[in-house]
Amino acid sequence: MYAVVETGGKQYKVAKSEIILVERLKAKEGAEVKLSKVLLAKEGNTTHIGNPYLKGSHVVCDVLGSARGDKVIAYKYKKRKSEKKKIGHRQDFTKLKVKEIEIAE
């Protein structure tokens, strides 16, 4: 069984007891989070497709903590202008462990 959920403007394919990194959520470590924007769910030979979301369905996750991604460097340069700019960025993530996938019939 798996589901496709949307959080932070991105879509993730999740299965039970899987660990995923999502955009930062305002949740404490050890808390429980419900992701209610379920786009698709598949169990066995049955596929449930939302329009755009499945009503009453959600994915329950435990928050394992937060993490930061690798540093991404953006370097801007304009020739013959003596102009250059170096910018670094690290994205914040929340680490989630999927507890269960609940599908409303």
Order of alpha helices (4+ residues) and beta strands (2+ residues): beta-beta-beta-beta-beta-beta-beta-beta-beta-beta
